[in-house]
Amino acid sequence: MSLREKIEQNPTAAAIGAVVVLVIAIAVIALQSGLLGGSRGTGVREAYFLDTGTKQIFRGGISEQAPIKAPSGKEGVRAFIYTCGECADDYAGLDEAGVQGADAFIGYTQRLDPKAKKMLEKAKAAGQDLMMVEMQLSQNGYQYSDAKATKWVSQNSRAGMGVVQSVQSKCPDGAKMCIAR
């Protein structure tokens, strides 16, 4: 008996089989696009952080909210590394000069405001819905600094917006800017 005959004899089973294949295909697409976790299109679950003690880049979980404990025992802050072209290198273990030597640059660093970090930790300890807390923090809980991570400014201040906007002018006109993951 051919497949066509089996389908004609049992159309319900054929329909169920088609739906199962469709659901699996959608799940694969969602995983690859980052809809079910990870970074869009890469499945990456790590981010770059700057160790404020050693000034070296290290990897941490993408969902971790800086400041986190760095390998040196000091604070680790989120580091946004960009290239004007392809993003293929691994920058872990490099300092700012090493990142620049790899034809990339640390655009800026980010951390939660100390009060916001305490609020997040308190919510975690109380078992609250962290998604709602993180949504609130995304509105005004972050601070930005340059690659040295020494002077912090509020994300919504003129200086904070300037830190992020300054990255856009670092690539020559027409060059593709890529954020390293």
RASULCOR-V229636 format. One record per residue. N is the residue number from 1. RES is the residue in one letter. OMEGA is omega in whole degrees, -180 to 180 (* if undefined). NEAR is the number of other ideal C-beta (glycine too) atoms within 10 Angstrom. Layout:
BEGIN
((N	RES	OMEGA	NEAR) (N	RES	OMEGA	NEAR))
END
This chain:
BEGIN
((1	M	-178	6) (2	S	179	7) (3	L	180	8) (4	R	180	8) (5	E	179	9) (6	K	179	11) (7	I	180	14) (8	E	-179	10) (9	Q	-177	10) (10	N	-177	12) (11	P	179	9) (12	T	179	7) (13	A	178	11) (14	A	179	14) (15	A	179	11) (16	I	178	11) (17	G	179	12) (18	A	179	11) (19	V	179	10) (20	V	178	10) (21	V	179	10) (22	L	180	10) (23	V	178	10) (24	I	179	10) (25	A	179	10) (26	I	179	11) (27	A	179	12) (28	V	179	10) (29	I	180	11) (30	A	178	12) (31	L	-178	13) (32	Q	-179	14) (33	S	178	14) (34	G	-179	15) (35	L	180	12) (36	L	178	11) (37	G	179	11) (38	G	-179	17) (39	S	-176	15) (40	R	173	11) (41	G	-177	10) (42	T	-176	12) (43	G	-178	14) (44	V	179	13) (45	R	179	14) (46	E	177	16) (47	A	177	20) (48	Y	176	24) (49	F	177	27) (50	L	176	30) (51	D	-177	21) (52	T	177	21) (53	G	-177	13) (54	T	-176	15) (55	K	177	17) (56	Q	179	22) (57	I	172	23) (58	F	180	20) (59	R	175	15) (60	G	180	19) (61	G	-177	11) (62	I	-179	15) (63	S	179	11) (64	E	-179	14) (65	Q	-180	20) (66	A	8	23) (67	P	175	21) (68	I	179	17) (69	K	-180	12) (70	A	179	20) (71	P	180	14) (72	S	-175	14) (73	G	177	10) (74	K	178	14) (75	E	170	17) (76	G	-180	27) (77	V	-178	23) (78	R	180	23) (79	A	179	26) (80	F	-176	19) (81	I	-177	25) (82	Y	169	20) (83	T	173	22) (84	C	-176	15) (85	G	-176	13) (86	E	176	10) (87	C	-176	16) (88	A	-174	10) (89	D	172	14) (90	D	-174	11) (91	Y	-180	21) (92	A	179	13) (93	G	-180	12) (94	L	170	21) (95	D	-176	17) (96	E	179	18) (97	A	178	9) (98	G	177	14) (99	V	179	24) (100	Q	177	13) (101	G	177	10) (102	A	179	16) (103	D	177	11) (104	A	177	22) (105	F	174	19) (106	I	-177	24) (107	G	177	22) (108	Y	176	22) (109	T	-175	26) (110	Q	173	25) (111	R	172	25) (112	L	171	22) (113	D	-179	16) (114	P	178	11) (115	K	180	9) (116	A	178	20) (117	K	178	17) (118	K	179	11) (119	M	179	16) (120	L	180	19) (121	E	178	12) (122	K	179	11) (123	A	177	17) (124	K	-178	12) (125	A	-179	8) (126	A	179	8) (127	G	-180	7) (128	Q	177	12) (129	D	-175	9) (130	L	180	14) (131	M	180	7) (132	M	180	10) (133	V	-179	18) (134	E	176	16) (135	M	177	11) (136	Q	-178	13) (137	L	-179	20) (138	S	180	11) (139	Q	-176	9) (140	N	-175	12) (141	G	-175	22) (142	Y	174	20) (143	Q	179	23) (144	Y	174	25) (145	S	176	20) (146	D	-177	16) (147	A	-180	19) (148	K	178	12) (149	A	180	25) (150	T	-179	9) (151	K	-175	11) (152	W	178	20) (153	V	180	16) (154	S	-179	15) (155	Q	-176	20) (156	N	178	11) (157	S	177	13) (158	R	179	8) (159	A	179	13) (160	G	178	19) (161	M	178	14) (162	G	178	11) (163	V	-178	21) (164	V	-179	14) (165	Q	-179	10) (166	S	179	12) (167	V	-175	16) (168	Q	-177	10) (169	S	-175	8) (170	K	177	13) (171	C	178	16) (172	P	179	7) (173	D	177	5) (174	G	180	6) (175	A	179	11) (176	K	177	10) (177	M	-178	14) (178	C	175	16) (179	I	-178	14) (180	A	179	23) (181	R	*	17))
END
